[in-house]
Amino acid sequence: MKTLFSDLVHAFSGLYSARFPIRRLRPIDAYGGNDESVRSMPTTRLPFNCRYVIGPGPRRWSAHAYGEAIDVNPVENPYLESGRVHPRAGRAYLDRGRVRPGMAVRGGLLVRTFATVGWQWGGRWTGSPDYQHFSATGG
């Protein structure tokens, strides 16, 4: 039976075998469950973070709250929201044509690997691209 856990094991096993650089991989509870305190850190957060969607629109639970999403290498893969860059250190990685280690880019290893388990990439979003975000639901 395919599960979210098996998806992640498969994806991260493939990334590890290919020596794709993951800066740091920790559960959110290593930071007291506080997404705000970890958002500026270069930490890939394991799924399950009981929080609301960031950004405009109605207040609703994020796919992270259901363990259906993960953010990978947030500095190399920032989230753009209304002209703001999250985390701020990600500003150095806004030029997505200048590919550097750890980046998620269209057709790149990270994006392809998550696609093999059916997960979608937030970098494809046109309004507010979220280059670090991968989810089982597409949201």
TIMARVO-718390 format. One record per residue: residue number from 1; residue in one letter; x, y, z of N, C-alpha, C, O in turn. Coordinates in Angstrom, 2 decimals. Layout:
<pts>
   pos   code       n_u       n_v       n_w      ca_u      ca_v      ca_w       c_u       c_v       c_w       o_u       o_v       o_w
   NUM      A         X         Y         Z         X         Y         Z         X         Y         Z         X         Y         Z
...
</pts>
This chain:
<pts>
   pos   code       n_u       n_v       n_w      ca_u      ca_v      ca_w       c_u       c_v       c_w       o_u       o_v       o_w
     1      M      0.84     -1.19      0.00      0.00      0.00      0.00      0.89      1.25      0.00      1.80      1.38      0.82
     2      K      0.61      2.16     -0.91      1.36      3.41     -1.02      0.91      4.35      0.10     -0.28      4.55      0.32
     3      T      1.89      4.93      0.81      1.59      5.88      1.88      2.46      7.12      1.71      3.42      7.12      0.94
     4      L      2.10      8.16      2.43      2.92      9.37      2.41      4.33      9.06      2.90      5.31      9.57      2.36
     5      F      4.42      8.23      3.92      5.73      7.85      4.46      6.56      7.13      3.40      7.74      7.43      3.22
     6      S      5.96      6.17      2.71      6.72      5.44      1.69      7.12      6.36      0.54      8.19      6.19     -0.05
     7      D      6.27      7.34      0.22      6.64      8.33     -0.80      7.92      9.05     -0.40      8.84      9.19     -1.20
     8      L      7.96      9.50      0.84      9.12     10.26      1.31     10.37      9.40      1.41     11.46      9.85      1.07
     9      V     10.22      8.16      1.87     11.36      7.25      1.95     11.93      7.04      0.54     13.14      7.10      0.35
    10      H     11.05      6.80     -0.42     11.49      6.60     -1.80     12.21      7.85     -2.33     13.30      7.76     -2.90
    11      A     11.57      9.02     -2.14     12.15     10.26     -2.67     13.50     10.56     -2.03     14.47     10.84     -2.73
    12      F     13.57     10.52     -0.71     14.83     10.86     -0.05     15.91      9.80     -0.25     17.09     10.13     -0.23
    13      S     15.52      8.55     -0.43     16.52      7.52     -0.76     17.15      7.83     -2.12     18.36      7.72     -2.29
    14      G     16.31      8.21     -3.08     16.82      8.57     -4.41     17.71      9.80     -4.36     18.75      9.84     -5.02
    15      L     17.31     10.80     -3.58     18.13     12.02     -3.46     19.46     11.71     -2.78     20.50     12.22     -3.18
    16      Y     19.41     10.86     -1.75     20.63     10.48     -1.05     21.58      9.72     -2.00     22.77     10.00     -2.05
    17      S     21.03      8.78     -2.74     21.86      7.99     -3.68     22.51      8.89     -4.73     23.64      8.64     -5.15
    18      A     21.79      9.93     -5.15     22.32     10.85     -6.15     23.18     11.95     -5.53     23.70     12.82     -6.23
    19      R     23.34     11.90     -4.21     24.13     12.88     -3.46     23.59     14.30     -3.59     24.35     15.27     -3.61
    20      F     22.26     14.41     -3.68     21.64     15.73     -3.71     21.81     16.35     -2.33     21.47     15.72     -1.33
    21      P     22.32     17.59     -2.26     22.58     18.19     -0.94     21.31     18.68     -0.23     20.58     19.53     -0.74
    22      I     21.08     18.13      0.94     20.02     18.59      1.83     20.76     19.23      3.01     21.53     18.56      3.70
    23      R     20.52     20.51      3.24     21.26     21.23      4.29     21.10     20.60      5.66     22.08     20.25      6.32
    24      R     19.87     20.46      6.08     19.56     19.94      7.40     18.14     19.41      7.34     17.27     20.02      6.72
    25      L     17.89     18.28      7.98     16.56     17.66      7.94     16.14     17.39      9.38     16.71     16.54     10.06
    26      R     15.11     18.13      9.83     14.67     18.01     11.21     13.16     18.14     11.29     12.55     18.82     10.46
    27      P     12.55     17.49     12.29     11.11     17.70     12.51     10.87     19.06     13.15     11.75     19.59     13.84
    28      I      9.70     19.62     12.94      9.37     20.95     13.46      9.41     20.97     14.99      9.67     22.02     15.58
    29      D      9.17     19.83     15.64      9.18     19.84     17.10     10.59     20.05     17.66     10.74     20.36     18.84
    30      A     11.62     19.90     16.83     12.99     20.24     17.26     13.10     21.74     17.51     14.06     22.20     18.14
    31      Y     12.13     22.51     17.01     12.09     23.96     17.18     10.88     24.37     18.02     10.40     25.50     17.91
    32      G     10.42     23.46     18.85      9.27     23.76     19.70      7.97     23.89     18.94      7.01     24.46     19.45
    33      G      7.92     23.36     17.71      6.70     23.42     16.91      6.40     24.80     16.36      5.31     25.03     15.85
    34      N      7.34     25.72     16.46      7.11     27.10     16.07      7.64     27.35     14.66      8.85     27.49     14.46
    35      D      6.74     27.40     13.69      7.12     27.61     12.30      7.79     28.96     12.09      8.70     29.08     11.27
    36      E      7.34     29.98     12.81      7.93     31.31     12.67      9.41     31.31     13.04     10.22     31.95     12.38
    37      S      9.76     30.59     14.10     11.15     30.62     14.56     12.08     29.87     13.60     13.27     30.16     13.55
    38      V     11.54     28.91     12.86     12.39     28.11     11.98     12.36     28.60     10.53     13.20     28.19      9.72
    39      R     11.41     29.45     10.21     11.23     29.87      8.81     12.48     30.50      8.21     12.72     30.36      7.02
    40      S     13.28     31.19      9.02     14.47     31.84      8.49     15.69     30.93      8.51     16.77     31.34      8.10
    41      M     15.54     29.71      8.99     16.67     28.80      9.09     16.77     27.92      7.85     15.77     27.68      7.17
    42      P     17.98     27.45      7.55     18.17     26.62      6.35     17.82     25.16      6.61     18.61     24.27      6.31
    43      T     16.64     24.92      7.16     16.26     23.57      7.58     15.14     23.01      6.73     14.09     23.63      6.58
    44      T     15.37     21.83      6.16     14.30     21.09      5.50     13.48     20.48      6.63     13.99     19.69      7.43
    45      R     12.23     20.86      6.70     11.38     20.40      7.79     10.58     19.19      7.37      9.91     19.19      6.33
    46      L     10.67     18.16      8.18      9.89     16.97      7.89      8.42     17.31      7.91      8.00     18.25      8.59
    47      P      7.61     16.55      7.16      6.20     16.88      7.09      5.54     16.78      8.46      6.09     16.22      9.41
    48      F      4.42     17.29      8.52      3.56     17.50      9.67      4.04     18.69     10.46      4.98     18.63     11.25
    49      N      3.34     19.75     10.20      3.50     20.99     10.92      2.10     21.58     11.00      1.59     22.10     10.01
    50      C      1.48     21.50     12.15      0.09     21.92     12.32      0.02     23.45     12.25      0.14     24.14     13.25
    51      R     -0.19     23.95     11.03     -0.25     25.39     10.81     -1.20     25.71      9.67     -1.59     24.85      8.88
    52      Y     -1.55     26.99      9.61     -2.41     27.47      8.54     -1.59     27.80      7.29     -0.37     27.95      7.36
    53      V     -2.26     27.91      6.16     -1.64     28.34      4.92     -1.10     29.75      5.11     -1.76     30.59      5.72
    54      I      0.09     29.99      4.59      0.68     31.32      4.63      0.21     32.06      3.39      0.17     31.49      2.30
    55      G     -0.14     33.32      3.56     -0.50     34.12      2.40     -1.96     34.54      2.40     -2.69     34.32      3.37
    56      P     -2.36     35.15      1.29     -3.72     35.70      1.19     -4.77     34.59      1.09     -4.46     33.42      0.87
    57      G     -5.99     35.00      1.26     -7.10     34.06      1.14     -7.65     33.67      2.50     -7.15     34.11      3.53
    58      P     -8.67     32.85      2.47     -9.29     32.46      3.74     -8.33     31.63      4.60     -7.46     30.93      4.08
    59      R     -8.50     31.73      5.90     -7.66     30.97      6.82     -8.07     29.50      6.75     -9.22     29.15      7.03
    60      R     -7.11     28.66      6.37     -7.39     27.23      6.26     -6.11     26.46      6.58     -5.01     27.00      6.52
    61      W     -6.27     25.20      6.92     -5.12     24.37      7.26     -4.25     24.14      6.03     -4.74     23.92      4.93
    62      S     -2.95     24.19      6.26     -1.97     23.91      5.22     -1.88     22.40      4.98     -2.26     21.61      5.84
    63      A     -1.39     22.01      3.81     -1.12     20.59      3.55     -0.08     20.07      4.54     -0.04     18.87      4.81
    64      H      0.75     20.95      5.09      1.72     20.56      6.11      1.02     20.05      7.36      1.53     19.16      8.04
    65      A     -0.15     20.59      7.67     -0.89     20.18      8.87     -1.37     18.74      8.77     -1.69     18.12      9.79
    66      Y     -1.43     18.20      7.58     -1.87     16.82      7.36     -0.69     15.89      7.04     -0.89     14.71      6.76
    67      G      0.53     16.42      7.06      1.71     15.63      6.72      1.82     15.35      5.24      2.51     14.42      4.83
    68      E      1.14     16.16      4.42      1.10     15.95      2.97      2.02     16.89      2.20      1.93     16.98      0.98
    69      A      2.89     17.60      2.91      3.79     18.54      2.24      5.10     18.65      3.01      5.15     18.43      4.22
    70      I      6.14     19.00      2.28      7.46     19.20      2.87      8.12     20.36      2.16      7.92     20.57      0.97
    71      D      8.92     21.12      2.91      9.70     22.22      2.36     11.17     21.81      2.36     11.72     21.48      3.42
    72      V     11.80     21.82      1.19     13.18     21.35      1.04     14.11     22.52      0.77     13.87     23.33     -0.13
    73      N     15.18     22.59      1.56     16.22     23.61      1.40     15.61     25.01      1.19     15.74     25.57      0.10
    74      P     14.96     25.57      2.21     14.26     26.84      2.02     15.13     28.03      1.60     14.64     28.94      0.95
    75      V     16.41     28.03      1.96     17.26     29.16      1.53     17.47     29.08      0.02     17.30     30.08     -0.68
    76      E     17.86     27.91     -0.47     18.09     27.74     -1.90     16.80     27.77     -2.71     16.82     27.98     -3.92
    77      N     15.68     27.57     -2.03     14.37     27.47     -2.70     13.35     28.33     -1.95     12.47     27.79     -1.29
    78      P     13.46     29.65     -2.06     12.60     30.53     -1.28     11.14     30.53     -1.76     10.80     30.08     -2.85
    79      Y     10.30     31.05     -0.87      8.89     31.26     -1.16      8.69     32.75     -1.41      9.17     33.58     -0.63
    80      L      8.01     33.11     -2.49      7.76     34.51     -2.82      6.30     34.82     -2.51      5.39     34.18     -3.05
    81      E      6.09     35.80     -1.66      4.74     36.18     -1.25      4.60     37.69     -1.33      5.20     38.42     -0.54
    82      S      3.81     38.17     -2.28      3.55     39.60     -2.43      4.84     40.43     -2.44      4.92     41.46     -1.78
    83      G      5.83     39.97     -3.18      7.08     40.70     -3.30      8.07     40.43     -2.17      9.21     40.90     -2.23
    84      R      7.66     39.70     -1.14      8.57     39.37     -0.05      9.17     38.00     -0.29      8.54     37.11     -0.87
    85      V     10.40     37.83      0.18     11.13     36.58      0.02     11.25     35.91      1.38     11.74     36.51      2.34
    86      H     10.80     34.65      1.47     10.90     33.88      2.71     11.76     32.65      2.45     11.43     31.87      1.55
    87      P     12.83     32.44      3.16     13.46     33.35      4.11     14.24     34.43      3.39     14.51     34.32      2.19
    88      R     14.60     35.47      4.11     15.32     36.59      3.49     16.61     36.14      2.81     16.97     36.66      1.76
    89      A     17.29     35.17      3.42     18.55     34.67      2.83     18.32     34.05      1.46     19.27     33.89      0.69
    90      G     17.08     33.71      1.13     16.75     33.13     -0.16     16.83     34.13     -1.30     16.80     33.74     -2.47
    91      R     16.92     35.41     -0.99     17.01     36.45     -2.03     18.18     36.17     -2.98     18.10     36.47     -4.17
    92      A     19.25     35.61     -2.45     20.44     35.31     -3.28     20.15     34.21     -4.30     20.95     33.98     -5.21
    93      Y     19.01     33.52     -4.15     18.67     32.41     -5.04     17.46     32.70     -5.92     16.86     31.78     -6.48
    94      L     17.09     33.95     -6.03     15.92     34.29     -6.85     16.16     34.07     -8.34     15.21     33.77     -9.07
    95      D     17.39     34.20     -8.79     17.70     33.95    -10.20     17.71     32.43    -10.39     18.73     31.79    -10.14
    96      R     16.59     31.87    -10.82     16.45     30.43    -10.94     17.20     29.87    -12.15     17.34     28.66    -12.29
    97      G     17.68     30.74    -13.02     18.47     30.30    -14.16     19.93     30.02    -13.78     20.65     29.35    -14.51
    98      R     20.34     30.54    -12.65     21.69     30.30    -12.14     21.60     29.16    -11.12     21.49     29.39     -9.92
    99      V     21.66     27.94    -11.62     21.43     26.76    -10.79     22.65     26.45     -9.94     23.78     26.37    -10.43
   100      R     22.39     26.29     -8.64     23.43     25.95     -7.68     22.99     24.75     -6.85     21.81     24.42     -6.84
   101      P     23.93     24.10     -6.17     23.59     22.91     -5.40     22.42     23.15     -4.43     22.35     24.19     -3.77
   102      G     21.52     22.17     -4.35     20.40     22.23     -3.43     19.15     22.89     -3.98     18.12     22.92     -3.31
   103      M     19.24     23.43     -5.20     18.09     24.14     -5.76     17.10     23.19     -6.43     17.46     22.16     -7.00
   104      A     15.83     23.58     -6.33     14.76     22.91     -7.05     14.49     23.72     -8.31     14.11     24.89     -8.23
   105      V     14.67     23.11     -9.47     14.42     23.80    -10.73     13.63     22.88    -11.65     13.72     21.65    -11.56
   106      R     12.87     23.48    -12.52     12.07     22.71    -13.48     12.97     21.72    -14.22     13.98     22.11    -14.82
   107      G     12.61     20.45    -14.18     13.39     19.41    -14.85     14.60     18.93    -14.06     15.28     18.00    -14.49
   108      G     14.87     19.55    -12.91     16.01     19.18    -12.09     15.76     17.94    -11.25     14.62     17.46    -11.15
   109      L     16.81     17.42    -10.65     16.74     16.17     -9.89     15.71     16.22     -8.77     14.94     15.27     -8.61
   110      L     15.68     17.28     -7.99     14.76     17.36     -6.86     13.30     17.31     -7.33     12.50     16.56     -6.77
   111      V     12.98     18.09     -8.32     11.60     18.13     -8.85     11.23     16.79     -9.48     10.13     16.28     -9.26
   112      R     12.13     16.22    -10.26     11.87     14.92    -10.91     11.69     13.81     -9.87     10.82     12.95    -10.03
   113      T     12.49     13.83     -8.83     12.41     12.78     -7.81     11.08     12.80     -7.10     10.47     11.74     -6.91
   114      F     10.60     13.97     -6.71      9.30     14.03     -6.05      8.17     13.69     -7.03      7.15     13.13     -6.64
   115      A      8.35     14.02     -8.29      7.34     13.68     -9.30      7.20     12.17     -9.46      6.11     11.68     -9.77
   116      T      8.28     11.42     -9.24      8.20      9.95     -9.38      7.27      9.34     -8.35      6.76      8.23     -8.56
   117      V      7.05     10.03     -7.22      6.11      9.51     -6.21      4.78     10.25     -6.26      3.93     10.09     -5.38
   118      G      4.60     11.06     -7.31      3.32     11.74     -7.51      3.16     13.05     -6.76      2.06     13.59     -6.69
   119      W      4.24     13.56     -6.19      4.17     14.82     -5.46      4.43     15.98     -6.42      5.22     15.86     -7.36
   120      Q      3.74     17.09     -6.19      3.86     18.26     -7.06      4.69     19.35     -6.41      4.81     19.43     -5.18
   121      W      5.26     20.19     -7.24      6.19     21.23     -6.83      5.52     22.60     -6.81      4.84     22.98     -7.77
   122      G      5.71     23.33     -5.70      5.17     24.68     -5.56      5.87     25.71     -6.43      5.37     26.83     -6.57
   123      G      7.00     25.37     -7.03      7.70     26.30     -7.91      6.96     26.54     -9.22      7.29     27.46     -9.96
   124      R      5.96     25.72     -9.50      5.18     25.88    -10.73      4.07     26.91    -10.56      3.46     27.33    -11.55
   125      W      3.78     27.32     -9.33      2.73     28.29     -9.07      3.14     29.64     -9.65      4.26     30.10     -9.42
   126      T      2.26     30.28    -10.38      2.62     31.53    -11.05      2.48     32.75    -10.15      3.30     33.66    -10.24
   127      G      1.50     32.80     -9.30      1.27     33.99     -8.47      2.30     34.17     -7.37      2.89     35.24     -7.23
   128      S      2.51     33.14     -6.62      3.46     33.15     -5.50      4.25     31.86     -5.51      3.93     30.94     -4.76
   129      P      5.28     31.76     -6.35      6.02     30.51     -6.40      6.64     30.16     -5.05      7.17     31.01     -4.34
   130      D      6.56     28.89     -4.71      7.10     28.38     -3.46      8.06     27.27     -3.85      7.71     26.09     -3.86
   131      Y      9.28     27.66     -4.16     10.27     26.73     -4.72     10.65     25.61     -3.77     11.10     24.55     -4.22
   132      Q     10.49     25.80     -2.48     10.86     24.78     -1.49      9.77     23.73     -1.28     10.05     22.67     -0.71
   133      H      8.57     23.99     -1.72      7.38     23.22     -1.35      7.08     22.06     -2.31      7.01     22.23     -3.53
   134      F      6.90     20.89     -1.72      6.46     19.70     -2.46      5.30     19.11     -1.70      5.33     19.02     -0.48
   135      S      4.25     18.70     -2.43      3.09     18.15     -1.74      2.43     17.01     -2.50      2.48     16.94     -3.73
   136      A      1.81     16.14     -1.73      1.09     15.01     -2.29     -0.22     15.47     -2.93     -0.75     14.79     -3.81
   137      T     -0.74     16.61     -2.49     -2.04     17.09     -2.96     -1.94     18.15     -4.05     -2.94     18.48     -4.69
   138      G     -0.73     18.69     -4.27     -0.56     19.76     -5.24     -0.75     21.13     -4.64     -0.48     22.13     -5.31
   139      G     -1.20     21.21     -3.40     -1.45     22.49     -2.74     -0.48     22.80     -1.65     -0.58     23.85     -1.02
</pts>
